[in-house]
Each structure stands twice: as C-alpha cells, then as structure tokens.
Amino acid sequence: MYHELGYARAVVKGKFKYLKLNYPEYAKNATLEERTKMLDDYNEMRRSFGGKAINLDPTLPFGHLELYPGGGGAEHETFGKKPAFFDAEQLYDLETDSAENINVASDPKYAEKLIEMRKELKAYLDKLPGQFVK
C-alpha cells in the first residue's frame, strides 16, 4: 500500500512500513529570517479568520503536511509526538511495533530491508506525475 501526505511518502509491504520525508530545497535552505516570515504570514492568515497562532517559534522543524515551522493547524495535535517524527527516513516493523515508535532505519540488522523498501517506494513514485526526491 502506498500513501502520501504533504511532504511525506510511504509504502507498507508485508509487516514493514517505510516513510520518506522530503522538503523542497528552498525550505531546507531557508534562513531564520525566511522561516520567520513564513511563520508570520501563516499566523496572520489564521488570525484573519479568527484563528489563533499555534506556534511562534520559527526554529521548529517543518510539518509533514504543511511547510511551516511547527507544522500547520491540521497536524498540530500530532506534530512531533512520535520519537522519529522528524527523521527523513523511517522504517517500522509493524508486527513488533504497530504504534511506530521505534525507527529501525539506521539499525544495521534492517539494512537489506531498508534498501528493499526504498526500491518499493521508488517503484510507486516512478508511476506518478510530479517530483519527489527519491
């Protein structure tokens, strides 16, 4: 099964889930001033319809769904709640960790599975329009 949400793409195959989180280069390289402006603009937009700012810290990581430091309103409740939430690559053994709390992507024991799941995700992405760094 393949899924995508904002800046995350994932594939589930058998008992494993692989997730790749990737932001555009301009976001990865944004200065503190640029990040502050992004966040200020977002908070002003929220205030324009009676909402409240949900974050005032431009140094927080971006969200998975919305490209704002600290994430946007749709993901506010889950932002950063999982231990590996901000890891660019995530691999989970759903049989032993259905809550996805232990990212095994850097565990040498799972090196071959990581390679396999990367290829699986790439196979899905190659069939879709648009670009996502693989």
DSSP file (Angstrom, degrees, kcal/mol; ACC not computed):
  #  RESIDUE AA STRUCTURE BP1 BP2  ACC     N-H-->O    O-->H-N    N-H-->O    O-->H-N    TCO  KAPPA ALPHA  PHI   PSI    X-CA   Y-CA   Z-CA
    1    1 A M              0   0    0      0, 0.0    11,-3.0     0, 0.0     2,-0.4   0.000 360.0 360.0 360.0 136.4    0.0    0.0    0.0
    2    2 A Y  E     +A   11   0A   0      9,-0.2     2,-0.3   122,-0.0     9,-0.2  -0.865 360.0 173.2-110.6 144.2    1.3    3.5   -0.9
    3    3 A H  E     -A   10   0A   0      7,-2.6     7,-2.9    -2,-0.4     2,-0.3  -0.996  11.3-167.7-148.3 155.5    0.3    6.7    0.7
    4    4 A E  E     +A    9   0A   0     -2,-0.3     2,-0.3     5,-0.2     5,-0.2  -0.995   7.4 174.8-140.6 146.9    1.4   10.4    0.6
    5    5 A L  E >   -A    8   0A   0      3,-2.4     3,-2.1    -2,-0.3     2,-0.3  -0.861  62.9 -56.3-152.2 111.4    0.6   13.3    2.8
    6    6 A G  T 3  S-     0   0    0     -2,-0.3    59,-0.3     1,-0.3    58,-0.1  -0.357 125.2  -6.0  58.3-114.0    2.2   16.7    2.2
    7    7 A Y  T 3  S+     0   0    0     57,-3.9    15,-2.9    -2,-0.3     2,-0.4   0.193 119.9  86.5-101.2  13.7    6.0   16.2    2.2
    8    8 A A  E <   -AB   5  21A   0     -3,-2.1    -3,-2.4    56,-0.3     2,-0.4  -0.923  49.7-175.5-117.6 141.5    5.9   12.5    3.3
    9    9 A R  E     +AB   4  20A   0     11,-2.3    11,-3.1    -2,-0.4     2,-0.3  -0.985  12.7 177.4-130.0 143.1    5.6    9.4    1.1
   10   10 A A  E     -AB   3  19A   0     -7,-2.9    -7,-2.6    -2,-0.4     2,-0.4  -0.980  17.4-161.2-146.6 157.2    5.3    5.9    2.5
   11   11 A V  E     -AB   2  18A   0      7,-2.3     7,-2.8    -2,-0.3     2,-0.5  -0.998   6.6-156.9-138.3 140.3    4.8    2.3    1.5
   12   12 A V  E     + B   0  17A   0    -11,-3.0     2,-0.4    -2,-0.4     5,-0.2  -0.977  18.0 169.2-117.1 127.5    3.6   -0.6    3.5
   13   13 A K  E >   - B   0  16A   0      3,-2.4     3,-2.1    -2,-0.5     2,-0.2  -0.968  61.4 -40.0-140.7 121.3    4.6   -4.1    2.4
   14   14 A G  T 3  S-     0   0    0     -2,-0.4    80,-0.0     1,-0.3     0, 0.0  -0.447 125.3 -21.0  62.2-127.6    4.1   -7.1    4.5
   15   15 A K  T 3  S+     0   0    0     -2,-0.2    79,-2.9    -3,-0.1    80,-0.7   0.325 121.0  88.0 -96.8   8.8    5.0   -6.3    8.0
   16   16 A F  E <   -BC  13  93A   0     -3,-2.1    -3,-2.4    77,-0.2     2,-0.4  -0.838  52.0-164.8-114.3 147.0    7.1   -3.2    7.2
   17   17 A K  E     -BC  12  92A   0     75,-2.1    75,-2.7    -2,-0.4     2,-0.4  -0.997   6.5-167.8-125.1 130.9    6.4    0.4    6.7
   18   18 A Y  E     -BC  11  91A   0     -7,-2.8    -7,-2.3    -2,-0.4     2,-0.4  -0.977   5.4-173.6-118.7 130.5    8.9    2.8    5.1
   19   19 A L  E     -BC  10  90A   0     71,-3.0    71,-2.6    -2,-0.4     2,-0.5  -0.987   7.5-164.9-127.1 133.9    8.4    6.6    5.2
   20   20 A K  E     -BC   9  89A   0    -11,-3.1   -11,-2.3    -2,-0.4     2,-0.5  -0.980   5.1-162.7-118.3 124.8   10.5    9.2    3.4
   21   21 A L  E     +B    8   0A   0     67,-3.0     2,-0.4    -2,-0.5   -13,-0.2  -0.930  18.1 168.0-108.7 126.1   10.1   12.8    4.4
   22   22 A N        -     0   0    0    -15,-2.9    -2,-0.0    -2,-0.5   112,-0.0  -0.989  16.9-165.0-147.0 132.4   11.4   15.4    2.0
   23   23 A Y        -     0   0    0     -2,-0.4   110,-0.1     1,-0.1     5,-0.0  -0.789  36.7 -92.9-110.5 155.6   11.2   19.1    1.7
   24   24 A P    >>  -     0   0    0      0, 0.0     4,-2.2     0, 0.0     3,-0.9  -0.280  40.0-110.0 -62.2 154.7   11.9   21.3   -1.3
   25   25 A E  H 3> S+     0   0    0      1,-0.3     4,-2.3     2,-0.2     5,-0.1   0.870 116.9  59.2 -55.7 -40.1   15.5   22.8   -1.4
   26   26 A Y  H 34 S+     0   0    0      1,-0.2    -1,-0.3     2,-0.2     4,-0.1   0.857 109.3  44.6 -61.9 -32.4   14.3   26.3   -0.7
   27   27 A A  H X4 S+     0   0    0     -3,-0.9     3,-1.2     2,-0.2    -1,-0.2   0.910 111.2  52.1 -75.6 -43.1   12.7   25.1    2.5
   28   28 A K  H 3< S+     0   0    0     -4,-2.2    -2,-0.2     1,-0.3    -1,-0.2   0.852 117.9  39.4 -59.2 -34.2   15.8   23.0    3.5
   29   29 A N  T 3< S+     0   0    0     -4,-2.3    -1,-0.3    -5,-0.2    -2,-0.2   0.283  84.5 136.2-101.1   9.8   18.0   26.1    2.9
   30   30 A A    <   -     0   0    0     -3,-1.2    -3,-0.1    -5,-0.1     2,-0.1  -0.315  50.1-130.7 -63.1 136.1   15.7   28.8    4.4
   31   31 A T     >  -     0   0    0      1,-0.1     4,-2.7    -2,-0.0     5,-0.2  -0.306  27.3-103.6 -76.2 168.2   17.3   31.3    6.6
   32   32 A L  H  > S+     0   0    0      1,-0.2     4,-2.5     2,-0.2     5,-0.2   0.888 124.7  53.7 -60.7 -38.1   15.9   32.2   10.0
   33   33 A E  H  > S+     0   0    0      2,-0.2     4,-2.1     1,-0.2    -1,-0.2   0.922 110.3  45.8 -62.0 -44.6   14.6   35.4    8.5
   34   34 A E  H  > S+     0   0    0      2,-0.2     4,-2.4     1,-0.2    -2,-0.2   0.897 113.0  49.8 -65.8 -41.0   12.8   33.5    5.8
   35   35 A R  H  X S+     0   0    0     -4,-2.7     4,-2.3     2,-0.2    -2,-0.2   0.893 109.9  51.8 -64.6 -39.1   11.4   30.9    8.3
   36   36 A T  H  X S+     0   0    0     -4,-2.5     4,-2.9    -5,-0.2    -2,-0.2   0.916 110.1  48.4 -63.7 -43.1   10.2   33.8   10.5
   37   37 A K  H  X S+     0   0    0     -4,-2.1     4,-2.9     2,-0.2     5,-0.3   0.919 110.1  51.9 -64.4 -42.9    8.4   35.4    7.5
   38   38 A M  H  X S+     0   0    0     -4,-2.4     4,-2.1     1,-0.2    -2,-0.2   0.937 114.5  43.1 -56.1 -47.3    6.8   32.1    6.5
   39   39 A L  H  X S+     0   0    0     -4,-2.3     4,-2.8     2,-0.2     5,-0.2   0.906 113.4  50.7 -69.1 -41.9    5.5   31.6   10.1
   40   40 A D  H  X S+     0   0    0     -4,-2.9     4,-2.3     2,-0.2    -2,-0.2   0.922 111.6  48.4 -61.7 -44.0    4.4   35.2   10.5
   41   41 A D  H  X S+     0   0    0     -4,-2.9     4,-2.2     2,-0.2    -1,-0.2   0.911 112.6  48.7 -61.9 -42.6    2.4   35.0    7.2
   42   42 A Y  H  X S+     0   0    0     -4,-2.1     4,-2.2    -5,-0.3    -2,-0.2   0.932 112.1  47.7 -64.2 -45.9    0.8   31.8    8.2
   43   43 A N  H  X S+     0   0    0     -4,-2.8     4,-2.3     1,-0.2    -1,-0.2   0.871 110.5  52.4 -64.9 -36.0   -0.2   33.1   11.7
   44   44 A E  H  X S+     0   0    0     -4,-2.3     4,-1.7    -5,-0.2    -1,-0.2   0.900 108.1  51.3 -65.3 -40.2   -1.6   36.2   10.1
   45   45 A M  H  X S+     0   0    0     -4,-2.2     4,-0.6     2,-0.2    -2,-0.2   0.920 110.2  49.3 -61.8 -43.1   -3.7   34.1    7.7
   46   46 A R  H ><>S+     0   0    0     -4,-2.2     5,-2.6     1,-0.2     3,-1.0   0.910 110.5  50.1 -62.5 -42.0   -5.0   32.1   10.7
   47   47 A R  H ><5S+     0   0    0     -4,-2.3     3,-1.9     1,-0.2    -1,-0.2   0.814  97.0  70.6 -66.1 -29.1   -5.9   35.3   12.6
   48   48 A S  H 3<5S+     0   0    0     -4,-1.7    -1,-0.2     1,-0.3    -2,-0.2   0.742 106.3  37.7 -63.4 -22.6   -7.7   36.7    9.5
   49   49 A F  T <<5S-     0   0    0     -3,-1.0    -1,-0.3    -4,-0.6    -2,-0.2   0.112 129.4 -90.5-114.9  22.2  -10.5   34.1   10.1
   50   50 A G  T < 5S+     0   0    0     -3,-1.9    -3,-0.2     1,-0.3    -2,-0.1   0.522  84.3 132.9  87.7   5.6  -10.5   34.3   13.9
   51   51 A G      < -     0   0    0     -5,-2.6     2,-0.3    -6,-0.2    -1,-0.3  -0.314  50.8-121.5 -82.3 171.6   -8.0   31.5   14.4
   52   52 A K        -     0   0    0     -2,-0.1     2,-0.2    -5,-0.0    -1,-0.1  -0.800  28.0 -99.0-111.0 155.0   -5.0   31.6   16.8
   53   53 A A        -     0   0    0     -2,-0.3     3,-0.1     1,-0.1   -10,-0.0  -0.535  29.2-164.8 -65.3 134.9   -1.4   31.2   16.1
   54   54 A I  S    S+     0   0    0      1,-0.3     2,-0.3    -2,-0.2    -1,-0.1   0.550  72.1  20.1-100.4  -8.4   -0.4   27.7   17.0
   55   55 A N        -     0   0    0    -16,-0.1    -1,-0.3     1,-0.1   -12,-0.1  -0.969  45.5-180.0-157.8 141.1    3.3   28.3   17.0
   56   56 A L        +     0   0    0     -2,-0.3    14,-0.1    -3,-0.1    -1,-0.1   0.296  60.0  98.6-121.2   5.8    5.6   31.3   17.3
   57   57 A D    >   -     0   0    0      1,-0.1     3,-1.3    12,-0.1    -1,-0.0  -0.838  47.5-172.3-103.1 105.0    9.0   29.6   17.1
   58   58 A P  T 3  S+     0   0    0      0, 0.0    -1,-0.1     0, 0.0    12,-0.1   0.574  80.3  69.0 -72.6  -7.4   10.5   29.7   13.6
   59   59 A T  T 3  S+     0   0    0     10,-0.1     3,-0.1   -24,-0.0    11,-0.1   0.571  75.3 105.3 -87.6  -8.0   13.3   27.4   14.6
   60   60 A L  S <  S-     0   0    0     -3,-1.3    11,-0.1     1,-0.1    -5,-0.0  -0.342  82.6 -96.2 -67.9 152.7   11.0   24.4   14.9
   61   61 A P        -     0   0    0      0, 0.0     9,-3.3     0, 0.0    10,-0.3  -0.213  45.1 -97.6 -61.7 160.2   11.1   21.7   12.2
   62   62 A F  B     -D   69   0B   0      7,-0.3     5,-0.2     8,-0.2     2,-0.1  -0.353  40.8-108.9 -72.0 159.9    8.6   21.9    9.4
   63   63 A G        -     0   0    0      3,-1.2    -1,-0.1     5,-0.9     8,-0.1  -0.312  18.1-119.4 -80.9 172.3    5.5   19.7    9.5
   64   64 A H  S    S+     0   0    0    -58,-0.1   -57,-3.9    -2,-0.1   -56,-0.3   0.853 110.9  31.2 -76.9 -37.2    4.8   16.7    7.3
   65   65 A L  S    S+     0   0    0    -59,-0.3     2,-0.4     1,-0.2    -1,-0.1   0.898 123.2  35.9 -90.9 -46.5    1.7   18.2    5.8
   66   66 A E  S    S-     0   0    0      2,-0.1     2,-1.9   -60,-0.1    -3,-1.2  -0.899  75.4-127.0-118.2 141.9    2.3   22.0    5.8
   67   67 A L        +     0   0    0     -2,-0.4    -5,-0.1    -5,-0.2    -3,-0.1  -0.447  69.8 112.4 -87.9  65.9    5.5   23.8    5.1
   68   68 A Y  S >  S-     0   0    0     -2,-1.9     3,-2.8    -7,-0.1    -5,-0.9  -0.994  78.3 -99.1-133.2 140.4    5.5   25.9    8.3
   69   69 A P  B 3  S+D   62   0B   0      0, 0.0    -7,-0.3     0, 0.0   -12,-0.1  -0.398 116.0  18.1 -56.8 129.6    7.9   25.8   11.2
   70   70 A G  T 3  S-     0   0    0     -9,-3.3    -8,-0.2    -2,-0.1     9,-0.1   0.431 122.1 -96.9  86.4  -1.5    6.0   23.8   13.9
   71   71 A G    <   -     0   0    0     -3,-2.8     2,-0.1   -10,-0.3   -17,-0.1  -0.009  47.1 -76.9  77.2 171.5    3.5   22.4   11.3
   72   72 A G    >>  -     0   0    0     -6,-0.1     3,-1.1   -18,-0.0     4,-0.6  -0.359  48.3 -87.0-100.4-177.7    0.1   23.7   10.4
   73   73 A G  G >4 S+     0   0    0      1,-0.2     3,-0.6     2,-0.2     4,-0.4   0.818 119.8  61.6 -60.9 -34.7   -3.2   23.5   12.1
   74   74 A A  G 34 S+     0   0    0      1,-0.2    -1,-0.2     2,-0.1     3,-0.1   0.756 117.0  29.7 -67.4 -23.7   -4.2   20.2   10.5
   75   75 A E  G X> S+     0   0    0     -3,-1.1     4,-1.6     1,-0.1     3,-1.1   0.322  86.2 108.9-116.9   7.5   -1.3   18.4   12.1
   76   76 A H  T << S+     0   0    0     -3,-0.6     3,-0.2    -4,-0.6    -2,-0.1   0.859  76.9  53.7 -54.7 -41.7   -0.8   20.4   15.3
   77   77 A E  T 34 S+     0   0    0     -4,-0.4    -1,-0.3     1,-0.2    -2,-0.1   0.762 119.4  32.8 -68.7 -24.6   -2.1   17.7   17.6
   78   78 A T  T X4 S+     0   0    0     -3,-1.1     3,-2.2    -4,-0.1     4,-0.4   0.511  82.8 132.3-108.1  -7.1    0.3   15.1   16.3
   79   79 A F  T 3< S-     0   0    0     -4,-1.6   -16,-0.1     1,-0.3    -3,-0.0  -0.249  88.8 -14.4 -55.1 115.5    3.3   17.3   15.5
   80   80 A G  T 3  S+     0   0    0     -2,-0.1    -1,-0.3     1,-0.1     5,-0.1   0.587  95.3 126.3  72.5  11.3    6.4   15.7   16.9
   81   81 A K    <   +     0   0    0     -3,-2.2    -2,-0.1     4,-0.1    -1,-0.1   0.774  58.4  69.4 -75.9 -24.9    4.6   13.2   19.1
   82   82 A K  S >  S-     0   0    0     -4,-0.4     3,-1.7     1,-0.1     4,-0.2  -0.713  89.8-120.9 -93.3 145.5    6.4   10.2   17.8
   83   83 A P  T 3  S+     0   0    0      0, 0.0     3,-0.3     0, 0.0    -1,-0.1   0.839 111.5  33.9 -54.7 -38.1   10.1    9.7   18.6
   84   84 A A  T >  S+     0   0    0     16,-0.3     3,-2.0     1,-0.2    -3,-0.1   0.130  78.5 125.4-105.2  20.6   11.2    9.6   14.9
   85   85 A F  T <  S+     0   0    0     -3,-1.7    -1,-0.2     1,-0.3    -4,-0.1   0.811  79.5  40.4 -50.1 -37.3    8.7   12.1   13.6
   86   86 A F  T 3  S+     0   0    0     -3,-0.3    -1,-0.3    -4,-0.2     2,-0.2   0.425  84.6 119.0 -97.5   0.9   11.3   14.3   12.1
   87   87 A D    <   -     0   0    0     -3,-2.0   -66,-0.1     1,-0.1     3,-0.0  -0.481  62.4-139.7 -68.4 135.0   13.6   11.6   10.7
   88   88 A A  S    S+     0   0    0     -2,-0.2   -67,-3.0     1,-0.2     2,-0.4   0.837  90.9  34.9 -66.0 -33.2   14.0   11.9    6.9
   89   89 A E  E    S-C   20   0A   0    -69,-0.2     2,-0.4     2,-0.0   -69,-0.2  -0.984  72.0-178.5-123.6 134.7   13.8    8.1    6.6
   90   90 A Q  E     -C   19   0A   0    -71,-2.6   -71,-3.0    -2,-0.4     2,-0.4  -0.997   6.7-178.4-135.8 133.9   11.7    5.9    8.8
   91   91 A L  E     -C   18   0A   0     -2,-0.4    13,-3.0   -73,-0.2     2,-0.4  -0.996   8.9-174.3-132.4 127.5   11.3    2.1    8.8
   92   92 A Y  E     -C   17   0A   0    -75,-2.7   -75,-2.1    -2,-0.4     2,-1.0  -0.963  26.3-141.3-126.4 139.1    9.0    0.3   11.1
   93   93 A D  E >>  -C   16   0A   0     -2,-0.4     4,-2.1     9,-0.4     3,-0.6  -0.855  20.8-168.0 -91.8 100.0    8.4   -3.4   11.8
   94   94 A L  T 34 S+     0   0    0    -79,-2.9     4,-0.2    -2,-1.0   -78,-0.1   0.686  79.6  63.4 -68.6 -18.8    4.6   -3.2   12.2
   95   95 A E  T 34 S+     0   0    0    -80,-0.7    -1,-0.2     2,-0.2     3,-0.2   0.896 119.2  23.1 -71.7 -39.7    4.5   -6.7   13.6
   96   96 A T  T <4 S+     0   0    0     -3,-0.6    -2,-0.2   -81,-0.2    -1,-0.2   0.587 137.2  32.3-100.5 -12.9    6.5   -5.8   16.7
   97   97 A D    ><  +     0   0    0     -4,-2.1     3,-1.8     1,-0.1    -1,-0.2  -0.496  59.2 160.3-144.5  67.1    5.9   -2.1   16.7
   98   98 A S  T 3  S+     0   0    0      1,-0.3    -4,-0.1    -3,-0.2    -1,-0.1   0.729  77.5  60.6 -66.2 -20.6    2.4   -1.3   15.4
   99   99 A A  T 3  S-     0   0    0     -3,-0.1    -1,-0.3    -5,-0.0    -5,-0.1   0.492 106.1-128.6 -83.6  -3.4    2.5    2.1   17.2
  100  100 A E    <   +     0   0    0     -3,-1.8   -16,-0.3    -7,-0.1    -2,-0.1   0.940  64.2 135.1  55.7  54.0    5.5    3.1   15.1
  101  101 A N        +     0   0    0      1,-0.2     2,-0.6   -19,-0.1    -1,-0.1   0.593  55.8  62.3-102.4 -16.4    7.6    4.2   18.0
  102  102 A I        -     0   0    0     -5,-0.2     2,-0.7    -9,-0.1    -9,-0.4  -0.895  67.4-158.4-120.7 103.9   10.9    2.5   17.0
  103  103 A N        -     0   0    0     -2,-0.6     3,-0.4     1,-0.1   -11,-0.2  -0.699  10.7-179.1 -79.9 114.5   12.5    3.7   13.8
  104  104 A V    >   +     0   0    0    -13,-3.0     3,-1.5    -2,-0.7     6,-0.3   0.252  48.7 110.5 -98.9  12.3   14.8    0.8   12.7
  105  105 A A  T 3  S+     0   0    0    -14,-0.4    -1,-0.2     1,-0.3   -15,-0.1   0.812  83.7  41.7 -59.1 -31.7   16.1    2.6    9.5
  106  106 A S  T 3  S+     0   0    0     -3,-0.4    -1,-0.3   -15,-0.1    -2,-0.1   0.408  88.1 108.5 -97.3   3.2   19.6    3.1   11.0
  107  107 A D    X   -     0   0    0     -3,-1.5     3,-2.4     1,-0.2     4,-0.1  -0.709  66.0-144.2 -81.4 119.6   19.8   -0.4   12.5
  108  108 A P  G >  S+     0   0    0      0, 0.0     3,-1.6     0, 0.0     4,-0.3   0.779  97.2  69.0 -55.4 -27.4   22.3   -2.5   10.5
  109  109 A K  G 3  S+     0   0    0      1,-0.3     3,-0.2     2,-0.1     4,-0.2   0.760 105.1  41.7 -61.6 -24.1   20.1   -5.6   11.1
  110  110 A Y  G <> S+     0   0    0     -3,-2.4     4,-2.7    -6,-0.3    -1,-0.3   0.195  79.6 112.4-108.6  14.4   17.5   -4.0    8.8
  111  111 A A  H <> S+     0   0    0     -3,-1.6     4,-2.0     1,-0.2     5,-0.1   0.900  80.7  45.1 -57.1 -45.4   19.9   -2.6    6.1
  112  112 A E  H  > S+     0   0    0     -4,-0.3     4,-2.3     1,-0.2    -1,-0.2   0.895 113.1  50.4 -67.3 -38.9   18.6   -5.0    3.4
  113  113 A K  H  > S+     0   0    0      2,-0.2     4,-2.6     1,-0.2    -2,-0.2   0.889 108.2  53.8 -65.8 -38.5   15.0   -4.4    4.3
  114  114 A L  H  X S+     0   0    0     -4,-2.7     4,-2.3     2,-0.2    -2,-0.2   0.930 109.6  47.3 -60.3 -46.3   15.6   -0.6    4.1
  115  115 A I  H  X S+     0   0    0     -4,-2.0     4,-2.1     1,-0.2    -2,-0.2   0.921 112.5  50.1 -61.1 -44.6   17.1   -1.0    0.6
  116  116 A E  H  X S+     0   0    0     -4,-2.3     4,-2.0     1,-0.2    -2,-0.2   0.911 112.0  46.8 -60.5 -44.1   14.1   -3.2   -0.5
  117  117 A M  H  X S+     0   0    0     -4,-2.6     4,-2.5     2,-0.2    -1,-0.2   0.844 108.2  55.5 -72.0 -33.0   11.6   -0.7    0.9
  118  118 A R  H  X S+     0   0    0     -4,-2.3     4,-2.6    -5,-0.2    -1,-0.2   0.938 110.2  46.9 -59.5 -45.8   13.3    2.3   -0.8
  119  119 A K  H  X S+     0   0    0     -4,-2.1     4,-2.3     1,-0.2    -2,-0.2   0.885 110.0  53.5 -63.7 -39.0   13.1    0.4   -4.1
  120  120 A E  H  X S+     0   0    0     -4,-2.0     4,-1.4     2,-0.2    -1,-0.2   0.928 111.1  45.2 -62.2 -45.9    9.4   -0.4   -3.4
  121  121 A L  H  X S+     0   0    0     -4,-2.5     4,-2.7     1,-0.2     3,-0.3   0.926 111.2  53.3 -63.9 -44.2    8.6    3.3   -2.8
  122  122 A K  H  X S+     0   0    0     -4,-2.6     4,-2.6     1,-0.2    -1,-0.2   0.890 103.8  56.9 -59.0 -39.4   10.6    4.4   -5.8
  123  123 A A  H  X S+     0   0    0     -4,-2.3     4,-0.5     1,-0.2    -1,-0.2   0.888 110.6  43.9 -60.8 -39.2    8.6    2.0   -8.0
  124  124 A Y  H >< S+     0   0    0     -4,-1.4     3,-1.2    -3,-0.3     4,-0.5   0.941 113.9  49.7 -67.7 -47.6    5.3    3.7   -6.9
  125  125 A L  H >< S+     0   0    0     -4,-2.7     3,-1.3     1,-0.3    -2,-0.2   0.844 101.9  61.9 -63.3 -34.6    6.8    7.2   -7.3
  126  126 A D  H 3< S+     0   0    0     -4,-2.6    -1,-0.3     1,-0.3    -2,-0.2   0.745 102.8  52.3 -63.7 -22.4    8.1    6.4  -10.8
  127  127 A K  T << S+     0   0    0     -3,-1.2    -1,-0.3    -4,-0.5    -2,-0.2   0.567  99.5  80.0 -87.9 -10.5    4.4    5.8  -11.9
  128  128 A L  S <  S-     0   0    0     -3,-1.3     2,-0.1    -4,-0.5    -4,-0.0  -0.670  81.0-114.0-102.5 151.9    3.1    9.1  -10.6
  129  129 A P  S    S+     0   0    0      0, 0.0    -1,-0.1     0, 0.0     2,-0.1  -0.358  78.1  38.4 -73.1 162.9    3.3   12.6  -12.0
  130  130 A G  S    S-     0   0    0     -2,-0.1     2,-0.4     2,-0.0    -2,-0.1  -0.254  87.6 -77.7  89.5-179.0    5.3   15.2  -10.3
  131  131 A Q        +     0   0    0     -2,-0.1     2,-0.3     2,-0.0    -5,-0.0  -0.959  37.1 167.7-127.7 142.1    8.6   15.0   -8.5
  132  132 A F        -     0   0    0     -2,-0.4     2,-0.1    -7,-0.0  -109,-0.0  -0.916  44.6-111.6-147.5 121.3    9.6   13.7   -5.1
  133  133 A V              0   0    0     -2,-0.3    -2,-0.0     1,-0.2     0, 0.0  -0.330 360.0 360.0 -58.1 125.5   13.3   13.2   -4.4
  134  134 A K              0   0    0     -2,-0.1    -1,-0.2   -12,-0.0   -12,-0.1   0.448 360.0 360.0 -92.4 360.0   13.8    9.5   -4.1
